[in-house]
Amino acid sequence: MKKQTAASPAKKNETRVIESDLSQLKGPRSMVWSDCVGAGRIGEGLRESWRKQLEHCHKEFGFRYLRAHGLLHDEMRVYTEDKKGNPVYNFMYIDDVYDFLLSIGMKPFVEIGFMPEKLASDNFKDERANFNEDTVFWWKANVTPPKKYEKWDALIKTLVQHWTDRYGADEVKTWRFEVWNEPNLNIFWRLAEKDRLPEYLKLYEHTAKAVKSVNKDYPVGGPSGAGPVFIEELIDYCNKKKVPLDFISYHTYGLGDGPSGLDQYGNRKLFLHPSLHYVCDEANKPLPAIVKKGKKKLPVYITEWNSSYSPVDPVHDSFFAGPFILEQLRNTEALDSMSFWTFTDIFEENGPAPRPFHGGFGLMSYQGIPKAAYWAYKYLSLLGSTELVSSDKSSYVCRDEKGGVQVLFWDLSHPTNGGKVSNQDFFFKTVPATDKGEVSVVLHHLPAGEYDVKVYMIGFQQNDPYTLWLNAGAPADLTREDVEEIKKNSAMEPVFQSGIKVEGMVTLAMPLQANSVYFISLTPIKLAPVKAAPAKKAEAKPAEKVPAKAAAPAKKAEAKPAAKPAPAKKAEAKSAEKAPAKAAAPAKKAEAKPVAKAPAKAAAPAKKTEAKPVAKAPAKKAAPVKPVAKPAPAKAASKPVAKPAAKAPAKKAAPAPVKNAAPVKPAAKPVAKAPAKKAAPAPAKKSAPAKKPAAKSAAKAPVKKAAPAPAKKAPAKPAAKPVAKAPAKKPAKKK
């Protein structure tokens, strides 16, 4: 069976299979992604809005550390001198921010920099002619070495001692001290190229020794390079001179014109790297050398990473950010930390935010609107603590202590023709997603019982506030009502929900679009008593002797989705009613399909039937189960999620991802005991697509004024009569 991954998605009309067995444990899932998160500068931490967003992200995602620039910047008034040149220290503002961090359960990842004006040398020139600036950013961070290292040493020692006195050595031992930021770049270390490394090594030695002079157990590291640079040189230097080195840190970004840089004002066009794995590849690259050169195992912390290093790059606001983030994190689990840059758009390297969506790094906009990137982290946070083995590289299958199972998967496709089209030219306009075929999720050995299935999604116009804003004409200002409306369309709302009955295996199917993300949760409502062992037998039987009709009936019984609402079911019932008896057999086949050559497929049959989509009452009429059937406008099918401004919230779209489940019965009583026959409709399987639902999020956003441009193409999916005459059998393979 050919396995498909998000990085190399299935070809059109192919089915990507994600298969997992609850009896095959991989182990505790990686939490590298939640270790640390970045912020623009410490001074922004004096604001209430910044604090609210950080506390929210900490509660939602569990971030443990916060790293930010500007600890020693003059706005914090940490260091000045009297008329005689004697040091004057003031740690009041730093205390204000650090007290807050500790109060919410976070810790400082202390980035030691930049240079206080009174301590700055200011006489180190850039190699470029007529370039004599000693500062960087709108807020003028001084990036020259200290004019007197004895004064620098005294400042660092005094500050660290202050923290020890204020918070206690045991607390400060849990912090991390990183020396400077990206010293290999002249914008952050204002020296001629040949002088940057030697001067950095000198700064590192002085700083590390000053920190350790207070307490030898305080962790110190670097070089915090733009890309995996200066690493081997720093290790060699520390080994040779017996300088403390407790961890390695560096940064990595996904642009194609170098590992890092600066685009403060958005004056140049930026291009994604041809490889969408550039970030994770660069992050992993130095690991062998670090292990080889280190005298001990040194933790490796990526203290900044994102798709682009520009604070005004629209790629950060796009729904593309969702799968991009997940793909990098999935492939960097050998590291000790992946600190996303940054948690918020309250960020001023290039000055105050010019408009609601301006390409900021943040997971949340200036107004606190969750962006697509935010939802990638949210879904990660909802995974159970134990990971299961999955057949698909771009996915997670986990279970929690309460018996719940979660599946997270995504498609990652290069949006800009391999990096040939600039981010500004591509992402500054609405670009609907293309169809990528279908996905079949097959879970084996699920404890028998009743489950609540919920499906969430990130994609075009689904948890995609940026497209909503673009469709509204990209207004420079949003009213308070606009902000609230956009937040409603970027929220933790399922695109599909149903109760199902399981007897060992379940198969869920849904349509896939380029750069979309799905999160599926199966929560047990009522597990069958463990005498259900026979049921398992039944399940095993089929695998050996396909006939095992005996087991089939049982399955059918469970398949009875909301039998009562006969009327609505009629449309769907049609297919099932014709061949009641056969139903049982076909069902198995249908179900076997998605599992491809997976073992126990036979046993699975019944499980699929379980998928009675309960799609929120309202949507019932919309017979959500048929989204895959791609009704009329075949072409539009490619943007199942389109329908941005549709007034009818995507309820209708309620996708019935449960492939074999005799979904059309949206009735609320998923586990009803309807006659098994109905459950037979194996065809429903194809109708699994759940994409349409995405339309919900785009619904009526503040874009009232802007009739969503993409709506024209996207509408195709939303057909209100998905149930009607479209017997999922021929899931319209429309192109």
N, C-alpha and C positions, 0 to 999 in steps of 0.2 A: 504494500500500500504506500503510495507516494505521500509523504507528509509535506504540508505547505507551511511556510512561515511568513510572518509579516514582512520580513525583509525581502523575501522572494515569494510574493503572493501567487495564488493560483491563477491560471490563465482564465480568460473569460469563460464562463459557463462551467468551470471546474468546481468541484467541491473540496474545500480545505477541511480536513478532519483533525479535530483536537480530541484525543482519546486518553483517558486516565482510569486507573483502577484504584479504588479506595484502599485496597490491601497492599499497594505498593507505595511505601513512604519514602520521600527523598530526604526528609529531615526538617529541622527548624528553618523557617524561611529567612532570607537575608533582610536585615534592617539597615543596611549601609545608607540607604536613601534618607533615613530619618535622623541620622547622627547630627547633622549640622545644616544650617541654612544661612544665606548671606543677606546683608543689608548695605545700603549705600554708605552712610557714615554714622558714627556714634551720635553726632550732634542731632540727627533727625530723631533719635530716640527720646528726645526731650518733649516731643509732640504727643498729644493724646491720641490722635488718629493713628499714628504709627504704632503706638502701644496696643491699641485695640486690635489692630490687624495682626500684630505679632502674637498676642495672647490667643486670638482665635486660631491662628495656624498651629500654634503649639498644642492647643487642645484637640484640634482635628487630626493632626498628623504626627504628634509626638516629637517634634524637633527638640533635640537636647541642647545643642550649642548654637550660639549666634556669633557670626564673624562680621566685622564692619571696618571700614577705613576711618582715618581721622582721629584716632585716639588722642594723639598729642597735638592736634591742630589747634591754632590759636582761638578758635571759637569756644573751645572747652577751657581755655585760660589755664592750662595745666602748668605752663612754665613761662615766667617772665624774669626780668632782672631789675634790681634797683639801680640807682644812679652810679653806684660803684661797680656794677657788674656782678653783684652777688645774686645767686639764684633765689627766686621767689616761687614757691609751689602753691598750687590750689587744685585740690582734687574733688571739690564739691560737685561739679557737674558730672564728672565720671561716676561718682558715688550715686548720683541720682539715677543714672541709667542702669548701672550694675545692680543697685538695690532692686530696681524693677525686674530685671532679668531673674534674679534669684527668687523674687516673690512669686513669680508665675511658674517656677520649677525649671528654668533654663540656666545655662552656664555660659560664661564668656569664653569665646575662642579669641584670645587677645592678639590682635594684629598690632605689633609695636611699630608705629609710624603715624603721621609723617613728621617732618621736622618743625619744632617750634621756631618761629621767626627769629627770636633772640639767640637761638642756639645754631641757626643755619649758617653754613659757610658762605652761601650765595656767590661764590667766585668760581664755581665749576661750570664751564660752558659746554654747550652742545656742539658736536662737530659740524653742524650745519652753519653756514655763513650767516651772519646777522641774526642769529637766534640766541638770545640771551635770557629768556624767561627761566625763572627758577621755580615756577609753580605750575600746577596742572589743575584742571577742572574749573568750573564756574566759581567754586568756593575757595579757590586759590590755595591748594595744598602745596606746601614747600617740599620739594623732592631732592634737596641737596644733602650731602653728608654733614655731620656736625663739625663745627669749626674747632671745637675742643672736646676730644673724647673723654677727658676726665669729667667734664660737666655732663656729658651724655651718660656716662656710667653712674654718676651720682643721681641723676634724674631717675634712671631705671631702677636703681637699688632703692631709692626713697619711695617710689611709687609702689613697688612690689611689697616693700615692708609695710606700707600703709594698708594695702589689701590684706596682708597677713594679720595685722592688728585689728582690722575692721571685721573680717569674715572668719579668721582662724586658719591655721595652716592646713588642717584636714580638708577644709573646703577648697582652698586655693590649690591644693595638690591635684584636684580633679579638673582644674582648668588646663588650657593649653596656651603656650606662648610662642607665637610665630613672628620671626624677625623680618620686617618690611614687607613690601608688595611688589612683585614683578621687577626685580632689580636688573633684569637683562634688557629692559626697554628704557630708552632714553627719556621717555615721557615720565617715568617713575623713578629714575636714578640718573639725575642730570650730569652725566659724565660722558667723556668720549668712549666709544665702544671698547677700546683696549683697556680702559681703566675700570670698567664696571665690575667685572668679576673680582679682581684683587681688592677693590675698595669694599665690595659687599662682604667678602670673607673677613675683612677687618672689622666691619660693623657687626657681623654675626658673632665673632669671637668676643668682642666687648660686651655685647648685649646678653649673650648666653651666660657669660661668667657673672655679670651683674645680677641676673635673675637667680642663678644658683647660689650666689653669695648669701642670699636670704634663706633659701632652703634648697638643698641639693635634690629634693624629690619633685621640684616643680618642672614639668615637661617643657622643653624648648626645642624648636625645630625650624626648618626652612627648606629650600630657599624661596618658596612661594613664587616660582617662576611662571612667566607667560609661556606655557608649554613645559614639557619635561626637560628643562635645561638647568645647568649649574649643579645638577644633582651629584654626579660622580665626583666633580671637583670639590663640592662641599664635604662629601663623605671622606675623601682622601685627606683633605685639609684637617678635618676634625680628628681623624685617626692619627695623623702625623703629629699634630700639636696638642693632642689630648684635650680637645675642646668638646664640651658636652653636646650631644646630638641625640635627641629622643624620638624624633619622627621626621619624615620627609613630606613636603607639601609642594603642590604645583597646580596649575590651572589648565583647562582645555576647553576650546570652543569649536563650533562646527562650521566655521566659514572656510572658504577655499583659498583665501589670500593670505594665509599664515595662521599660526597658532593663536595669536592675539594681536591687539593693537588698540587704537582709540578712534572713535568717530563721534566726538562730542556733539557736534551740531548737525549730523546727518548730511554732510556735504558730499559724501561719495557713495557710489552704489556698491552694495555688498552682495556677495554670491555664496550660496550654500556650497559646501565642499561636494564634489562629485560622489563621494562615499558618505552615505548617511550613518556610517559607523566610525567616522573619523574621531568623534569625541571619545568613544569608548576605546578605540584602538590606541589613541595617544595616551589615554589614561593608563592603559595596561603596559604600554611599551617599556618603560624603565624598570618594571618589577624584577626581571632576572638580574639586572646589574645591581640593583639595590640589595638583593639577597646576597649576591656574590661579594660585594664590597663591604657590606655592613659587618661589624663584629658581633652584632646581635640582630634579632629580627626587629626591624624598624617599622612601626606602623606607617602606612601611606595614606595621606589625606588629600583629596582633591578639594581645595578650599574655594574654588570657583569653577563653575561650568554652566554652559547654556548653548543654545544653537548658534547664537551670535554674540559678539562682544560689544555691539553697539547698543546704547540705551534708547535709540530711536530707530529700531529695525522692526517693521511690521510682522516679521516672522514670529515674534514673541507673542503677538495677540491672536494669531491664527489658530484654528482647530488643529492644524498640523503639529502644533507644540505638544498635544496630548500623546500621540504615538511616538513622537521623537524622544520625549522624555522617558517613556517606558522602555523603549528599545535600548537606550544608553544604560539605564539602571539595571536592566536584565543582564547586561554584558559587562558589568564592573563589580560583580559581587566578590571578587578576590581582593578588593581594596578595603580599607577600613572606614572610609567616609567619602561621600559624594555630596558636597555642599552646593546646593542649587543657588545660583546668583540671579535673582534675589526673591524674597518673599513678597515684596510690595513695590508698587510704582511710586510710592512716596520716596523719591530718589532724585537727587539734584546734581549729578555730575555735570550736566549740560544746562543747568538752570531749572526753574520750576516747570512742571509738566505743562505743555502747550495745549493739550486737548485730552478728552476722556481716554481715547485709545491712540497712543502715540508711538507704540513699539517699545514700551518699557519692559524691563527684565521681569517684572513681578508676576507672582501667581495671582495677585489681586490688583485691580486698577486703583488709581488714586482715590476713587469714590468707594472702594471696597467691593467692587463687582468681581465675582469669581470668574477668572478666565479659563479657557480650555485646559491650560497647564495645571490649574488648581485641581480640576477634576481628575487628572491623572494621579496626583498625589492622594486625593481622597479615596479613589478606588484601591490604591495600594494599601491605604490604612485600614480598609475594610476586609482585607484578606485574613484568613485564619492563621494561627501561628505555626501550623504544621503543613509543609508543602508536600504534595504528591508528585509522583513521576508523571510527566506529560509528554505526549508524542510530538508536541509542537514547541519549537524554540521560542517563539514570540508569544508566550502565554504563561500564566500561573494557574495551577489548580491547587487549592488549599482546603483544609478542613479546620474547624474550631472545636473547642472542648464540648460544645453543646450538640455536636452531631451535624452542624451546618456545613455546607460545602460551597465554596466560592470559585468562580472561574473568571479570569481576566485575560483578554487577548486583544490584539490590535493588528492593523495593517499599516505598514510603513512603506510608502511609495514616494519616490523623488518627485516633488511638485514642480521644480523649475528646470525641467529638461536636463537633468544631470548637472545643474549648477550653471547652465548657459544663460539663463534669464535672471536678472537681478531681483533681489527680494523686494526692492521698491517697486519695480515694474509689475511683479506678479501679485504680491500680497496687498497692494493698495486698492484692489478691486475685488468684487465678489466673484469667486470662482467655484462653481458647483463641483461636487465630487463625482468621480466616475465609478461605475459598478465594477466589482472585482469578483463576482461569482457568489457562491454560497459557502457558509461555514456550518459544519455539523459537529456538535459537541457530544461526545459519547462517554458516559460515566458508568463504570462497572462496579458491582458489589456495594451498591448503596443500600443501607438498612431499609427493610420494607416498612412502608408507612405512608402517611400523608405529608406533603411538603408544600410550602408556599414558595413559588418561583417568582423572582423579580429580575427584570433585565433593565440595565441602565446603559447609557450610551454617550459618547462624545463623537461629534462628526459635523458635517455641513449642516448648519442651522440646528444642531442639537447640542445644548450646553456650549453654544458658540455665540457669545454676546458680541464679538467683533463683527461678524457678518450682519447681525441685527443692526448694529450701529451704522455699518456701511450702507445697508439698504435704506436707512433713514436719511441718507444724504450726508453722513459723517459730520454731524453738527459739532461745532467747537464747544458748545455749552449744552448741558443737560439739566432739565428741571429736576426737582426732587422726585416728582412723580415719574419722570422718565427713568431715573436711576432705579427706583423701586420696581418699575415694570420690567426693566432689563434683568434685574436680580431674580424676578419670578421666572424668567425664561432661562436662567442659568442656575438651576437648583437640583437638589437630590430627588428628582421625580422619575419613577420608572417609566420606560416606554412600553413596558408590557408586564402584566402581573397575572398569575393564575395559580389555582390550587391544583395539585396533581397527586396521583396515587402511584407509589413506586413499589416494585417487587424485585429489586436487585439491580436493574439497569435502566438508564433513561437516556434518551437521545433528544437533543434540542437542536433545531436548525434555524438559521436566519440568514438574510442577505448581507453581503459585505460591500462596503464602499471604500474607496481609496482613503487612507489615513483616518479611518474611524477606529473607535475603541469600544469594546463591550465589557461590561461587568455583570456577571450573573450570580445571583445568590439563591441557594436552595436551603430553606430553613424548615426543619422538621416541626410539624404541628402535632402530630400524633404518630409515634412509632409503633409498629405492630409488636405484640408480645413475642418473645423469642421462640415461640413455637412456630413461628413463621418459617422455621427451618424447612418444612416441606416445601414452602414456596420456593425456597432457594433451589430445592431439588428440581422442582419443575423447571426452574430456570436453567439448571445445568443440563437437564435432559435434552432440551431442544438442541443444545450444542452437539450432542451425540447423535440423536435420531431426530432430525428435523421434524418428523411428524408430531411428536409430543403434543398432539392437540390437547390432550388433557390439560396441560399447563395453560394452553391458550385461553380456554374459557375463563380461567381465573383472571387472566389479564383483562379480558374484556370486561369482566365485572368491574374492574377498577376503572376501566376507561370511560364508564358512564359519566360524561361531563354533564352537569346540570341538565338532567333529562327533562325536567318540567317545562322549561320555556320552549315547548314544542314549536311554537310559531317560528321563532327566529331560526330554530334549528332546521326547519324544513329545508331551506335552501341547501344547507349543508347535508342534511340527512339524506337527501336524494341519493347521493352516491352510496351511502351506507345501506340504505334500505333495500336497494336492489338485490344485493347478495348478502343477506344476513349471515348465513352459515359460513360462506367462504370468508366472510369478513375476518374471522379469526386467522385463517391462514395468511391471507394477504398481509394483514397487519404485520405479521412477523417479517414477511419479506421486506416490506417497506422499511421496517425498522432496521433490518439487516443492512440495507443499503448504506445509510450513513456510516455505519460502523465499518464499512468496507470489509476487509477481511478479518476484522477483529474477531477473536474467539467468541465465546458466549453471545454472539449476536442473536442467535436464535432465541435464547432466553429473553433477550431484550424486548422482543415484540411487545409484550404487555406493557412494559414500561412506557414506551412511547405513548401508548394510548392514554397513559396517565395524564398527558399534558393538557388537561382541559383549561384553556385560557380563560381566566376569569376577568380578563381585561376590564378594569373598572366599569361598573355598571353603565355609565353613560355610553361608553364606546360599544356596548353590545350590539347596538344596531349596526354599527359600522362593520360588523362581522370582521373584527380585526384579524382573525385568522388568515385572511387571504392576502395579506400584503404581498406575499411573494408572487401571487398569481399575476402580478403586474397587469392589471386590467387594461383598459383601452389604450391610452396613449403609449404604445409600446416604447417609443423613444424616450419619453420622459423617465421611463423606468430607471435610467441611470442615476437619477437623483432622487432616490426614494425619500430622502429626508427633506427635499426642497420644500416648498410651501411655507416660506418664511412668515409672511404676514397673515397667513390663513386665520380667519377669525375662529374657526372651529378648532379649538385646541386639539392637538393631535390625538385626542382620545380615539377618534376613529382609527387613527393609525395604529392604535395599540397593536403592535406586532405580536403575532403568536409565534414566538420563536420555537415553541415546542413542536418539533417537526411531526412526529407521528401522532401526537396527541390529537384526538378528534377535536381540535380546537373550536371550530366555528361555534361551539356552544358557549359563548362568552358568559353564560349564566354564572352567577356567583357561586353556585354550589359545585365547585370543581369535582368534588369526589362523589357526586350524586350516584345513585345506583341505577341509572338508566339502563335499559336493556343493553347488554354487551354489544349487540349487533352494531348499534350506532358507533360504538368505539371503533368498529372495523375500519372506517375510512382511512386506509393507509395513505391515500392521496394527500390527505392534509399535510403529510410530511413536507411536500414541496412548498406548501403555502407558508412554511415557517417564517419567511422574511419578516423581520421586525423593523426594518429600516424606517418605514414611514413614520413611525412614532416620532422620529426626530422632529417632525414638523412642529410638534408641540412647542419646543423651546422657542422656535422663532416666532410663534404666535404673538400677535398684536403688540409686540414690544413698542417702546416709545416711538417706534418707527411709524406711528400712525401716519405721520406725514409722508413717510417714504414708502411707496408701494414697492415692496421687495422686487428688485429686478429679476433675481433668479427664479422667482415664483413661476415664471412662465414655463421654464423647462421642468422644474421639479414637480409641479402638480401631478404629473403622471401617476405617481404612486397612490396618492390620497384617495383614489376612487372610493366613493362612499359605499358602493355596493360590492366591495370585494368578495362578499360571500356569494353573491348572485352568480349564476351560471359560470363562475370561474372555478371549476372543480380543481383545486390545486394541482391536479394531475399534471397539467402542462404549465407549470409555473412559468408562464410566459417568459421565455428566454429572451425577451425583447432585447434589442441591443440599444 
